[in-house]
Amino acid sequence: MDPVVAALALLVMLVGLVGVVVPVLPGLLLVWLAGAGSALLVATDTAGWTIAAILTVLFAIGTGATIWLPARSGRRGGVPMRSLGLAALGAVVGFFVIPVLGFLIGAAAGLLVAEFQRLGDWEPAWRSVGSVVRAYGIGVVVELVVGLTMIAVWGVAAFVR
């Protein structure tokens, strides 16, 4: 692989890893775009497509973890889809209102308000928020591990060729 292409792709992937932890950038998406894009840019043969396919599967796993784990945890804790939907709406609003941490704060606030409205008590509402936020944290760790795995797969492919 051309050293300039490899360096640029690696730089974008590292920025993507930061975006996984700090929800300002679409982290795993950047890792995937840089890895798959550079693999296909320099190798349009079977090897390039194979690397792109592997990175795509890993991207789906990592992205799914941050969506599926909090929803699953909430549903197991008895949180209805309406409350989870309001948490998602709060996340979107929070993302634009409060830079950097607004996504998480907005989601937690949306879920807290929805659960308090449903249950009429702050204590169980906070428990619901805690379980969903913990699951989101686990999802972020999974996404980070997947991002590192994507970089490792790309790195092996890029520097072996």
Summary of the structure (lengths in Angstrom):
residues: 161
radius of gyration: 18.6
end to end distance: 6.8
largest distance: 61.4
contacts: 564
relative contact order: 0.17
helix: 87%
strand: 0%
